[in-house]
Amino acid sequence: MTLTRLSLATTLNRWKWELLILVLLVLFPFVAGIFFGNPADLPPDLRGLARLVHLTETGPAKFWQGMLIQMLILAVFAISYDLLLGYTGILSFGHAMFYGTGGYVIGILLKHFGWPWWAALGIAVLVAILQSLVFGALSLRVRGVYLAMVTLAFSEFFYILSEATDFRQYTGADDGLHGIYIHPALSPTDHRLRFYFLTLAFFIGAYLVARRLVNSPTGRVMIAIRENEQRAAMLGYNVFTYKMIALIVAGLLASLAGCFNAAYNLSVTPSVLSVGTTIDVLAMTIVGGAGTLSGPVLGAAVVHLLGYWLNRLFGPIWTLMFGAAFVFIVIFLPYGIVGTVRARSLQWKAGWQRWMQWLGLRRALTPR
């Protein structure tokens, strides 16, 4: 019994920050409904919990749920890229390919073929795995700048394909694919709260899968490849195989994030396949801290919220201000927010202890 309690206490202490964030995410819609909901939009006969639930679907409360949904989707996208760049050392300029392909696959199946939501997700998973295998087999044979150029070429191929007029009846070409509707009970417009919790469950599952991978022996080999690929190969590890594993998991998570993005926006456009989308997820990973998992999650939130507020404050020139903020973060937080805190936490702790000792000594020497 004592061992069980000790194990439970150890687990809770290890996951304390994750559990705190989870509780805040679960409570957020209801707190937002209480403070930002619009009671004027509610039927007068609603009482108790039903009234609170309906408040979450009104006014600014609904808007901020939408903002958080987008941040959770982008967080999964950033986590998937972190598995490549942060843990395996693969600099890919084509990661948007998986994100956009997932959105187009589920959009085409839902709109043009009337497939149910879960079946369309299953097909998107199969397409992501096949795409990752082909992508990895042709690109992971090279390294460095050559790998970056090959991944960029693949991404541009799918971007051009999405804009091609030959498939306009399915993809919408330049206009994009609009009018994507999932099950009515999960509609992001009519039932925002349900879609929020669906996205939250997806985020939690993706984070746990990624964390399990990086903490496994396979994840340790991935880190070894990032640090010194030649030495990992000399130790007998099949470097190509482990890179392929990282690419498949990353491509799968990115594709599912693209599915949720298309379902939330009810549309998907060629821009999600562009190199700009990859640059965005690269910025999220760097801002948060590559190789930390929690860093890209924080980076996705910072980049998304920063872009929103800068756009509101500065209008069309918000991208210039965003660039300046990004330069500031890179200079003063060279390992990202989470990475810099982890790298310098011991220095800050030692400095704080010296400061407290100095204050204590000064207080002791001060005559009373």
Residue pairs with C-beta under 8 A, 6 or more apart in sequence:
12 19
22 204
25 68
25 200
26 200
28 64
28 65
28 68
29 56
29 61
29 65
29 193
29 196
30 52
30 56
32 56
32 60
32 61
32 64
32 65
33 52
33 53
33 55
33 56
33 58
33 61
34 52
34 55
35 61
36 59
36 60
36 61
36 64
37 55
37 56
37 58
37 59
37 60
37 61
38 55
38 58
38 59
38 60
38 61
39 55
39 58
41 58
41 59
42 51
42 54
42 55
42 58
43 54
46 54
53 193
55 61
56 62
56 65
56 192
56 193
57 191
57 192
57 193
62 192
65 192
65 193
65 196
66 188
66 192
66 264
67 304
67 305
67 308
68 196
69 188
69 192
69 195
69 196
69 199
69 264
70 261
70 264
70 304
71 300
71 301
71 304
71 305
72 199
72 200
72 202
72 203
73 199
73 203
73 257
73 260
73 261
73 264
74 257
74 281
74 284
74 300
74 303
74 304
75 203
75 296
75 297
75 300
75 301
76 202
76 203
76 206
76 207
76 253
76 254
76 256
76 257
76 260
77 99
77 253
77 254
77 257
77 258
77 281
77 284
77 300
78 281
78 284
78 285
78 288
78 296
78 297
78 299
78 300
79 206
79 207
79 210
79 253
79 293
79 296
79 297
80 95
80 98
80 206
80 210
80 249
80 250
80 251
80 252
80 253
80 254
80 257
81 92
81 95
81 250
81 254
81 281
81 282
81 284
81 285
81 296
82 210
82 285
82 290
82 291
82 292
82 293
82 295
82 296
83 210
83 213
83 214
83 222
83 246
83 249
83 250
83 253
84 90
84 91
84 92
84 95
84 246
84 247
84 250
85 91
85 92
85 282
85 285
85 290
86 226
86 285
86 289
86 290
86 291
86 292
86 293
86 295
86 296
87 214
87 219
87 222
87 223
87 226
87 246
87 291
88 222
88 223
88 225
88 226
88 242
88 243
88 246
89 225
89 226
89 227
89 229
90 140
90 147
90 243
90 246
90 247
91 147
91 148
92 147
92 148
92 151
92 278
93 148
93 149
93 151
93 152
93 155
93 275
93 278
94 135
94 139
94 150
94 151
94 152
94 153
94 154
94 155
94 278
95 151
95 155
95 250
95 254
95 278
95 281
96 155
96 272
96 273
96 274
96 275
96 276
96 277
96 278
96 281
97 131
97 135
97 154
97 155
97 158
97 273
98 128
98 131
98 132
98 250
98 251
98 252
98 254
98 255
98 258
99 254
99 255
99 257
99 258
99 261
99 272
99 273
99 277
99 281
100 158
100 159
100 162
100 258
100 268
100 270
100 272
100 273
100 277
101 127
101 128
101 131
101 158
101 255
101 258
101 273
102 124
102 127
102 128
102 254
102 255
102 256
102 257
102 258
102 259
102 262
103 258
103 259
103 261
103 262
103 268
103 272
104 162
104 171
104 177
104 262
104 268
105 120
105 123
105 124
105 127
105 255
105 259
106 120
106 121
106 123
106 124
106 180
106 258
106 259
106 262
106 263
107 177
107 180
107 262
107 267
107 268
108 170
108 171
108 177
109 115
109 119
109 120
109 123
109 124
110 117
110 120
110 180
110 181
110 182
111 177
111 179
111 180
111 181
112 170
115 123
116 183
117 182
117 183
117 186
117 263
120 259
121 256
121 259
124 255
124 256
124 258
124 259
125 252
125 255
125 256
127 255
128 251
128 252
128 254
128 255
128 256
129 248
129 251
129 252
131 251
131 255
132 244
132 247
132 248
132 250
132 251
132 252
133 244
133 248
135 151
135 154
135 247
135 251
136 243
136 244
136 247
136 248
137 244
138 150
138 154
139 147
139 150
139 151
139 154
140 147
140 240
140 243
140 244
140 247
141 240
142 150
143 229
152 275
155 273
155 274
155 275
155 278
156 275
158 273
159 270
159 273
159 274
159 275
161 167
162 171
162 173
162 270
162 273
163 173
163 174
163 270
164 171
164 173
165 173
167 173
170 177
171 177
172 178
172 269
174 270
175 269
176 267
176 268
176 269
176 270
176 271
177 262
177 267
177 268
177 269
178 266
178 267
179 266
179 267
180 262
180 263
180 266
180 267
180 268
181 187
181 266
182 263
184 190
185 191
185 194
186 194
186 195
186 198
186 263
187 195
188 195
188 263
188 264
188 266
189 266
195 263
195 264
199 260
199 264
202 256
202 260
206 253
206 256
206 257
207 293
207 297
209 249
209 253
210 249
210 253
210 293
211 293
213 219
213 249
214 222
214 223
214 293
218 242
218 245
221 232
221 237
221 242
222 242
222 243
222 245
222 246
223 291
224 231
224 232
224 235
224 237
225 232
225 237
225 239
225 242
225 243
226 291
229 239
232 239
233 239
258 268
258 272
261 268
261 272
262 268
271 277
280 303
283 299
283 303
283 326
284 296
284 299
284 300
284 302
284 303
285 295
285 296
285 299
285 336
286 299
286 330
286 336
287 298
287 299
287 302
287 303
287 326
287 329
287 333
287 336
287 337
288 294
288 295
288 296
288 297
288 298
288 299
288 300
288 302
288 336
288 337
288 338
288 339
289 295
289 296
289 298
289 299
289 335
289 336
289 337
289 338
289 339
289 340
289 342
290 296
290 335
290 336
290 339
291 339
292 336
292 338
292 339
292 342
294 338
295 336
295 337
295 338
295 339
298 337
298 338
299 336
299 337
302 337
306 322
306 325
307 318
307 322
310 318
310 321
310 322
310 325
311 318
313 321
314 320
314 321
329 336
329 337
333 339
333 340
334 340
335 342
335 343
